[in-house]
Amino acid sequence: MPVKKEQNGGMSVFERRRLENIKANREVLTDISKTAKKVMPERPAPKPSAPRTKRTSDVTPTRRNTPRATRTRTSSRLAGLDAEDETLKRKMEIETEHQAMQAKAKKMRHNGELNLGDIAVEGRKFGNGVAGIKDLFRGAEPGVRTFTEDDVTETTDKSLKELRGQMSALELYEHWLPNEIKICPQRIYSLGFHPTEDKPVVFAGDKEGNMGIFDGSQERPAEDDEDEDTKEPDPVISAFKTHQRTITGFVFPPNDSNAVYTSSYDSSIRKMDLEKGTSVQIWAPEDHDEDLPLSALDMPSNEPNILYFSTLSGTCGRYDIRDPKSTDIWRLSDHKIGGFSLHPLQPHLLATASLDRTLKIWDCRKITGKGDLRHPALMGEHESRLSVSHAAWSAGGHLATSSYDDTIKIHSFPECSTWKTGHDITPKSMAPAHTIRHNNQTGRWVTILKPQWQKAPRDGIQKFVIGNMNRFVDVFASDGSQLAQLDGEGITAVPAVAHFHPSQRWVAGGNGSGKLCLWR
């Protein structure tokens, strides 16, 4: 079928829309760049089957209570035996009978219903029996709220009630439903808000290295019924494939409103220039064949030319953008470091979360060891029952972690600004001040749930967001109080990747289909 031409210029409808999209992408980047400049100069295999129980019988089979095994006829001719060789024939029959008995033994099984409480294996290595296994497989219940309007209205503390009311009043972006805002082609792994306060501008990275940018201030255009070629208007989204593998983190430097740094599983850090419309590689391993997937990225608040990163191999790195040969890489764990962060006001304090089930705090002012054994001084650590997914510092000295033991833990260090170099934190001080029960069993198809603090809250209240497996986004205060459970029409998947704007009450959530939820 020939491509439909426009009467006036002979250009196809497809070509016209393609050129319009290119123009729209350029306008988005230019608009973000101009908006940011007004504010910025002033101020991230199938489950193994359960081991088979060896089936045995408590009673040794006897000829009386065990049916006789059926003998299988064998061919002496095929076995190469002479008809007169009765001894060998008898030997073959005995072996055949023995094999039949073994096959019968393998088929023995428990009959009837079994109570797990009766056969649970107790002990430290095996958890806590039935209660433990029920907790382990506690599934999500889409749409079932764990924080309701009654929790707000029945709050007795006046200030907490007011704050809960304000956060619960956030509404889902009204111009397009979440299913219509496909910011990335694939599953979202990382989100970031541009720091500009003029409008919510959200950056998202997916599992295949695509970056999407959405301007949350745009409105749905009016439909033109007279134009036959007009379809339902889509939101303007700019998308770029800046990496070859999963994008794991975003950093917006305080001294450059046009720069966006990203880390990736492709072992590189890249810088996008919004004004120039370019993306350049800032860092990668010196050995081009080395595979060093980066799991997170951060920048000190007082050093806009320094980047910190973590890897899936258990190392953390520090890189000075001004000096290409300045990379320091420290081994801080024998297992994957899934997430880390720098204290916003004390950026020498580095917190790491690892697959080895530990939260650790390091002092980057003191580097110990020599050669490959160099690393920051370890100040303290806390061990969880299962792996720790992320560790996030707040400006108020709170450290929030999420873990596969279905908890969010909040550690409190309000005095950390007075810690001296190499200061040791006692085990008692490392214990969490608050522990929140929270379903973190994301499984294979949902991105890992990680708490993200609001870095510079305008209201001065320290609070963080985290995805909820029942298809919400939860908001918590630093004392463990839940402030809100954000929802809205059209949310059909878990907004697992949740992020707070640094200063405004804007919250974004990304799901496994590459779609975006935005509350404001």
C-alpha positions as CSV (number, residue, x, y, z in Angstrom):
1,M,0.0,0.0,0.0
2,P,1.6,3.4,-1.0
3,V,2.5,5.8,1.8
4,K,0.0,8.5,2.2
5,K,1.2,11.9,0.9
6,E,0.2,15.3,2.1
7,Q,-1.4,17.4,-0.6
8,N,0.7,20.5,-0.1
9,G,4.3,19.2,0.0
10,G,4.4,15.6,-1.0
11,M,5.9,14.5,2.4
12,S,4.6,11.3,4.0
13,V,2.7,11.4,7.3
14,F,5.4,9.2,8.8
15,E,8.2,11.5,7.7
16,R,6.4,14.5,9.0
17,R,5.9,12.9,12.4
18,R,9.5,11.7,12.5
19,L,10.7,15.3,11.9
20,E,8.3,16.6,14.6
21,N,9.7,14.1,17.1
22,I,13.2,15.1,16.4
23,K,12.3,18.8,16.8
24,A,10.4,18.0,20.1
25,N,13.4,16.2,21.5
26,R,15.6,19.1,20.8
27,E,13.1,21.5,22.4
28,V,12.9,19.4,25.6
29,L,16.7,19.4,26.1
30,T,16.9,23.1,25.3
31,D,14.0,23.9,27.6
32,I,15.4,21.9,30.5
33,S,18.8,23.6,30.1
34,K,17.2,27.1,30.1
35,T,15.0,26.3,33.1
36,A,17.9,24.8,35.1
37,K,20.1,27.8,34.6
38,K,17.6,30.0,36.5
39,V,18.2,28.1,39.7
40,M,21.4,26.1,39.6
41,P,24.0,28.9,39.6
42,E,22.7,29.9,43.0
43,R,22.8,27.1,44.6
44,P,21.5,5.2,40.3
45,A,18.2,-17.9,36.7
46,P,15.3,-19.6,37.5
47,K,14.8,-20.4,41.2
48,P,16.6,-23.5,42.2
49,S,14.1,-26.2,42.9
50,A,13.7,-27.4,46.5
51,P,16.1,-30.2,47.2
52,R,14.4,-33.6,46.7
53,T,13.7,-35.4,49.9
54,K,15.3,-38.8,49.9
55,R,12.4,-41.2,50.1
56,T,13.0,-44.1,52.3
57,S,10.8,-46.4,54.4
58,D,10.8,-46.8,58.1
59,V,10.3,-50.5,57.9
60,T,12.7,-52.8,56.0
61,P,10.7,-54.6,53.3
62,T,10.2,-58.3,53.9
63,R,8.9,-61.1,51.6
64,R,5.6,-61.0,53.6
65,N,4.7,-57.3,53.4
66,T,6.4,-56.4,50.1
67,P,5.0,-57.5,46.8
68,R,7.4,-59.7,44.8
69,A,9.2,-57.7,42.1
70,T,8.1,-58.7,38.6
71,R,10.8,-60.6,36.8
72,T,11.8,-59.3,33.4
73,R,12.4,-61.8,30.6
74,T,15.8,-61.4,29.0
75,S,17.2,-62.9,25.8
76,S,20.3,-65.1,26.2
77,R,20.8,-64.8,22.4
78,L,20.9,-61.0,22.5
79,A,23.2,-61.2,25.5
80,G,25.5,-63.5,23.6
81,L,25.1,-66.5,25.8
82,D,25.0,-70.2,24.8
83,A,21.8,-72.1,25.5
84,E,23.7,-74.5,27.8
85,D,25.3,-71.7,29.9
86,E,22.7,-72.0,32.7
87,T,25.0,-70.4,35.3
88,L,25.3,-67.1,33.4
89,K,21.6,-67.1,32.6
90,R,20.8,-67.5,36.3
91,K,23.2,-64.6,37.2
92,M,21.4,-62.3,34.7
93,E,18.1,-63.2,36.2
94,I,19.3,-62.3,39.7
95,E,20.7,-59.0,38.5
96,T,17.4,-58.2,36.8
97,E,15.5,-58.9,39.9
98,H,17.8,-56.7,42.0
99,Q,17.3,-53.8,39.6
100,A,13.5,-54.2,39.9
101,M,13.8,-54.0,43.7
102,Q,15.8,-50.8,43.5
103,A,13.3,-49.3,41.2
104,K,10.6,-50.2,43.6
105,A,12.5,-48.6,46.5
106,K,12.8,-45.3,44.6
107,K,9.1,-45.1,44.1
108,M,8.4,-45.2,47.9
109,R,6.8,-41.9,49.1
110,H,4.8,-40.4,51.9
111,N,1.1,-40.9,51.5
112,G,-1.6,-38.5,52.7
113,E,-1.3,-34.9,54.0
114,L,1.7,-33.7,56.0
115,N,1.7,-30.9,58.5
116,L,4.8,-28.7,58.0
117,G,4.8,-28.0,61.8
118,D,5.4,-31.7,62.5
119,I,8.3,-32.2,60.1
120,A,10.0,-28.7,60.4
121,V,13.8,-28.9,61.0
122,E,14.5,-26.5,63.8
123,G,17.8,-24.8,64.4
124,R,19.7,-21.6,63.5
125,K,20.7,-22.7,60.0
126,F,17.2,-23.6,59.1
127,G,15.3,-20.4,60.1
128,N,12.3,-20.7,62.3
129,G,10.2,-23.5,60.9
130,V,6.7,-22.9,59.6
131,A,6.6,-19.2,60.6
132,G,9.8,-18.6,58.7
133,I,8.7,-20.3,55.5
134,K,5.3,-18.5,55.5
135,D,7.2,-15.2,55.9
136,L,9.6,-16.1,53.1
137,F,6.8,-16.7,50.6
138,R,4.6,-13.9,51.8
139,G,3.2,-12.7,48.4
140,A,2.1,-9.2,47.3
141,E,-1.5,-8.3,47.4
142,P,-2.1,-5.7,44.6
143,G,-4.3,-2.8,45.7
144,V,-4.4,-3.9,49.4
145,R,-3.4,-0.9,51.5
146,T,-1.2,-1.2,54.5
147,F,-1.7,2.5,55.4
148,T,-5.1,4.0,55.1
149,E,-7.0,7.2,55.6
150,D,-7.9,6.1,59.1
151,D,-4.2,6.1,60.0
152,V,-4.2,9.8,59.1
153,T,-7.4,10.9,60.8
154,E,-6.8,8.9,64.0
155,T,-3.2,10.3,64.5
156,T,-3.1,12.0,67.9
157,D,0.2,13.8,67.4
158,K,-0.9,17.2,65.9
159,S,2.3,17.8,63.8
160,L,2.5,14.2,62.6
161,K,-1.2,14.3,61.6
162,E,-0.6,17.6,59.6
163,L,2.4,16.1,57.9
164,R,0.6,12.9,57.0
165,G,-2.3,14.9,55.6
166,Q,0.1,17.0,53.4
167,M,2.0,14.0,52.0
168,S,-1.2,11.9,51.5
169,A,-2.7,14.9,49.6
170,L,-0.1,14.4,46.7
171,E,-2.0,13.5,43.6
172,L,-1.0,11.5,40.5
173,Y,-0.1,13.5,37.4
174,E,-3.5,14.2,35.8
175,H,-2.8,14.7,32.1
176,W,-1.8,11.2,31.2
177,L,-2.2,7.9,33.1
178,P,0.9,6.0,34.1
179,N,0.3,3.4,31.4
180,E,0.6,6.2,28.8
181,I,3.9,7.6,30.1
182,K,6.3,5.1,28.8
183,I,9.5,6.9,29.6
184,C,11.8,3.9,28.8
185,P,11.5,0.9,26.4
186,Q,12.4,-1.7,29.1
187,R,12.3,-2.2,32.8
188,I,13.3,0.9,34.9
189,Y,16.3,0.4,37.1
190,S,17.1,3.9,38.2
191,L,15.4,7.3,38.5
192,G,16.6,10.9,39.1
193,F,14.9,14.3,39.5
194,H,16.7,17.3,37.9
195,P,17.2,19.7,40.8
196,T,15.4,22.6,39.1
197,E,12.4,23.7,41.2
198,D,10.5,25.3,38.3
199,K,9.0,22.0,37.1
200,P,9.4,18.3,37.7
201,V,11.8,16.9,35.2
202,V,12.4,13.1,35.6
203,F,15.3,11.0,34.2
204,A,15.0,7.2,34.0
205,G,17.4,4.4,33.0
206,D,16.3,1.0,31.9
207,K,17.9,-2.5,31.8
208,E,19.2,-2.1,28.2
209,G,20.9,1.2,28.7
210,N,18.2,3.5,27.5
211,M,17.7,6.9,29.2
212,G,14.3,8.6,29.1
213,I,13.5,12.2,30.1
214,F,9.9,13.4,30.9
215,D,8.8,17.0,31.6
216,G,6.1,16.8,34.2
217,S,4.8,20.3,33.5
218,Q,3.4,19.6,30.0
219,E,-0.3,19.4,29.5
220,R,-2.3,17.2,27.2
221,P,-3.1,19.1,24.0
222,A,-6.6,19.6,22.8
223,E,-7.8,17.0,20.3
224,D,-8.5,18.2,16.7
225,D,-11.5,16.3,15.4
226,E,-11.1,17.7,11.9
227,D,-7.7,16.1,11.3
228,E,-8.1,12.5,10.2
229,D,-4.5,11.8,10.9
230,T,-4.6,12.9,14.5
231,K,-4.6,10.1,17.1
232,E,-4.7,10.2,20.9
233,P,-1.9,12.7,21.8
234,D,1.1,11.1,23.6
235,P,3.3,12.9,26.1
236,V,6.6,14.3,24.8
237,I,9.4,12.0,26.0
238,S,13.0,12.1,24.9
239,A,14.8,8.8,24.9
240,F,18.5,8.1,24.2
241,K,20.5,4.8,24.3
242,T,23.5,6.2,26.2
243,H,24.8,2.8,27.5
244,Q,25.0,-0.7,26.3
245,R,23.7,-2.3,29.5
246,T,21.6,-1.4,32.6
247,I,21.7,2.2,33.8
248,T,22.2,2.1,37.6
249,G,22.4,5.7,38.8
250,F,22.0,9.4,38.1
251,V,24.1,12.3,39.5
252,F,23.4,16.0,38.9
253,P,26.4,18.1,39.9
254,P,25.7,21.3,41.9
255,N,28.0,23.4,39.8
256,D,26.7,22.5,36.3
257,S,23.0,22.7,35.6
258,N,23.4,21.1,32.1
259,A,25.4,18.0,33.2
260,V,24.0,14.6,34.0
261,Y,26.3,11.7,35.0
262,T,25.2,8.1,34.7
263,S,26.7,4.7,35.7
264,S,26.0,1.4,34.1
265,Y,26.6,-2.4,34.1
266,D,28.6,-1.8,30.9
267,S,31.5,-0.7,33.3
268,S,31.3,3.0,32.3
269,I,30.4,6.4,33.6
270,R,29.0,8.9,31.0
271,K,28.2,12.6,31.1
272,M,25.3,14.1,29.1
273,D,25.4,17.8,28.3
274,L,21.8,19.0,28.0
275,E,22.8,22.2,26.3
276,K,25.1,20.6,23.7
277,G,23.0,17.5,23.3
278,T,26.0,15.2,23.7
279,S,27.0,12.2,25.8
280,V,30.6,11.4,26.4
281,Q,32.3,8.6,28.4
282,I,34.0,10.0,31.6
283,W,35.4,6.8,33.1
284,A,35.9,3.1,32.2
285,P,38.5,0.5,33.3
286,E,41.9,0.9,31.9
287,D,41.8,-2.6,30.6
288,H,39.1,-2.4,27.9
289,D,38.4,-6.1,28.2
290,E,37.7,-5.9,32.0
291,D,34.1,-6.3,33.0
292,L,33.4,-4.2,36.0
293,P,29.6,-3.6,36.3
294,L,28.8,-0.5,38.3
295,S,25.9,-0.8,40.7
296,A,25.6,2.8,42.0
297,L,27.0,6.3,41.6
298,D,27.3,9.4,43.9
299,M,29.1,12.7,44.2
300,P,30.3,14.6,47.3
301,S,28.4,17.8,47.9
302,N,31.6,19.7,48.4
303,E,33.6,18.2,45.6
304,P,31.7,18.5,42.2
305,N,34.7,17.0,40.3
306,I,34.8,13.8,42.3
307,L,32.7,10.7,41.6
308,Y,32.3,7.6,43.7
309,F,31.0,4.3,42.4
310,S,30.3,0.8,43.6
311,T,30.6,-2.5,41.7
312,L,28.9,-5.9,41.5
313,S,32.3,-7.5,42.4
314,G,32.4,-5.9,45.9
315,T,34.6,-2.8,45.2
316,C,34.1,0.9,45.5
317,G,36.0,3.5,43.4
318,R,36.8,7.2,43.6
319,Y,37.6,9.2,40.5
320,D,38.7,12.8,39.9
321,I,37.2,14.0,36.6
322,R,40.1,16.4,36.2
323,D,42.7,13.7,36.3
324,P,42.2,10.6,34.1
325,K,44.8,8.6,36.0
326,S,43.4,9.4,39.5
327,T,41.2,6.3,40.0
328,D,41.3,4.6,43.4
329,I,39.5,1.2,43.7
330,W,39.1,-0.4,47.1
331,R,37.9,-3.9,47.8
332,L,35.3,-3.4,50.6
333,S,33.5,-6.8,50.3
334,D,33.9,-10.3,48.9
335,H,30.4,-10.0,47.6
336,K,28.3,-7.7,45.4
337,I,27.7,-4.1,46.7
338,G,24.2,-3.4,45.6
339,G,24.0,0.2,46.8
340,F,25.9,2.9,48.7
341,S,25.7,6.6,49.5
342,L,27.7,9.5,50.8
343,H,26.5,11.6,53.7
344,P,25.1,14.8,52.1
345,L,26.8,17.1,54.7
346,Q,29.7,14.9,55.8
347,P,30.7,13.4,52.4
348,H,33.7,11.6,53.8
349,L,31.3,9.1,55.4
350,L,30.6,6.3,53.0
351,A,27.9,3.7,53.7
352,T,27.8,0.4,51.7
353,A,25.1,-2.3,51.5
354,S,26.2,-5.8,50.4
355,L,25.2,-9.3,49.5
356,D,27.3,-10.4,52.5
357,R,24.3,-9.2,54.7
358,T,26.2,-6.2,56.1
359,L,25.8,-2.5,56.3
360,K,29.2,-0.8,56.8
361,I,30.3,2.8,57.4
362,W,33.7,3.9,56.1
363,D,35.8,7.0,56.7
364,C,37.3,8.2,53.4
365,R,39.6,10.7,55.2
366,K,41.8,7.8,56.4
367,I,43.0,5.3,53.8
368,T,44.8,2.3,55.3
369,G,46.8,-0.6,53.8
370,K,49.1,-0.7,50.8
371,G,48.8,-1.5,47.2
372,D,45.7,-3.5,46.3
373,L,44.9,-3.8,50.1
374,R,44.3,0.0,50.4
375,H,40.8,1.0,51.6
376,P,39.0,3.6,53.8
377,A,39.0,3.0,57.5
378,L,36.1,0.8,58.6
379,M,34.2,2.6,61.4
380,G,31.4,0.1,62.1
381,E,29.1,-2.5,60.7
382,H,25.7,-4.1,61.3
383,E,24.7,-7.6,60.0
384,S,21.2,-8.5,58.9
385,R,19.6,-11.9,58.5
386,L,19.7,-11.7,54.7
387,S,21.4,-9.5,52.1
388,V,21.2,-5.7,52.3
389,S,20.1,-4.0,49.1
390,H,20.9,-0.4,49.7
391,A,22.2,2.1,52.3
392,A,21.1,5.7,52.0
393,W,22.3,8.7,54.1
394,S,20.0,11.6,55.0
395,A,21.2,15.1,55.7
396,G,20.1,14.7,59.3
397,G,22.5,11.7,59.9
398,H,20.0,8.9,59.4
399,L,20.9,5.8,57.5
400,A,18.1,3.8,55.9
401,T,18.6,0.3,54.6
402,S,16.4,-2.2,52.8
403,S,17.0,-6.0,53.1
404,Y,15.6,-9.3,51.9
405,D,14.7,-10.1,55.5
406,D,11.6,-7.9,54.8
407,T,12.7,-5.0,56.9
408,I,13.6,-1.3,56.5
409,K,16.1,-0.3,59.2
410,I,16.8,3.3,60.2
411,H,20.1,3.9,62.0
412,S,20.5,7.2,63.7
413,F,23.8,9.1,64.0
414,P,22.9,12.8,64.8
415,E,26.4,13.3,66.2
416,C,28.3,12.1,63.1
417,S,29.5,15.7,62.3
418,T,31.7,15.4,65.5
419,W,33.3,12.1,64.6
420,K,37.1,12.2,64.5
421,T,39.2,10.6,61.7
422,G,39.1,6.8,62.2
423,H,36.4,7.0,64.8
424,D,35.1,3.5,65.8
425,I,31.3,3.1,66.2
426,T,30.4,0.6,68.9
427,P,28.1,-2.3,68.0
428,K,25.4,-0.9,70.3
429,S,25.5,2.4,68.4
430,M,25.3,0.5,65.1
431,A,22.0,-1.1,66.1
432,P,19.0,0.3,64.2
433,A,17.0,2.9,66.0
434,H,13.8,1.8,64.2
435,T,12.9,-1.3,62.3
436,I,9.9,-1.3,59.9
437,R,8.3,-4.5,58.5
438,H,8.2,-4.2,54.8
439,N,7.7,-6.8,52.0
440,N,10.9,-6.6,49.9
441,Q,10.5,-9.9,48.0
442,T,10.8,-8.4,44.5
443,G,11.6,-11.7,42.8
444,R,13.0,-11.9,39.3
445,W,10.8,-9.4,37.4
446,V,10.6,-6.4,39.8
447,T,13.6,-4.1,40.4
448,I,15.0,-4.2,43.9
449,L,13.3,-1.9,46.4
450,K,15.6,0.8,47.7
451,P,14.9,3.7,50.1
452,Q,15.7,7.2,48.8
453,W,15.8,10.2,51.1
454,Q,14.8,13.8,50.1
455,K,18.2,15.4,50.1
456,A,17.3,19.0,50.9
457,P,13.7,19.1,52.1
458,R,12.3,22.6,52.0
459,D,10.2,21.9,55.1
460,G,13.2,20.6,57.0
461,I,11.6,17.2,57.7
462,Q,13.8,14.2,56.9
463,K,11.7,11.7,54.9
464,F,12.3,8.9,52.3
465,V,10.3,7.0,49.7
466,I,10.4,3.3,48.8
467,G,8.3,1.1,46.4
468,N,5.6,-1.1,47.8
469,M,4.9,-4.6,46.3
470,N,1.1,-3.9,46.5
471,R,1.6,-1.2,43.8
472,F,2.0,1.8,45.9
473,V,4.9,4.1,47.0
474,D,5.4,4.4,50.7
475,V,6.7,7.6,52.4
476,F,8.4,7.3,55.8
477,A,9.8,9.8,58.3
478,S,13.2,9.4,60.0
479,D,11.5,8.1,63.2
480,G,9.9,5.2,61.3
481,S,6.5,6.8,61.1
482,Q,4.7,6.2,57.9
483,L,3.6,9.5,56.3
484,A,1.7,8.3,53.2
485,Q,1.0,5.5,50.8
486,L,0.8,7.0,47.3
487,D,-1.6,5.6,44.8
488,G,-3.8,6.6,41.9
489,E,-5.8,5.4,38.9
490,G,-4.0,3.5,36.2
491,I,-1.2,1.9,38.2
492,T,-1.1,-1.6,37.0
493,A,2.4,-2.6,38.1
494,V,4.7,-2.1,41.1
495,P,6.4,1.3,41.0
496,A,9.5,-0.4,42.4
497,V,12.0,2.4,41.7
498,A,10.9,5.4,43.7
499,H,12.6,8.8,44.0
500,F,12.1,12.1,45.9
501,H,12.8,15.5,44.3
502,P,15.7,17.0,46.3
503,S,13.6,19.9,47.7
504,Q,10.0,19.8,46.4
505,R,7.2,17.4,47.4
506,W,7.4,15.6,44.1
507,V,7.7,11.8,44.0
508,A,8.4,9.6,41.0
509,G,8.0,5.8,40.6
510,G,9.1,3.6,37.7
511,N,7.9,0.1,36.9
512,G,9.0,-3.1,35.0
513,S,7.3,-1.9,31.8
514,G,9.3,1.3,31.6
515,K,6.3,3.4,32.7
516,L,6.3,6.3,35.0
517,C,4.1,7.4,38.0
518,L,4.5,11.1,39.1
519,W,2.9,12.6,42.2
520,R,3.0,16.3,42.9
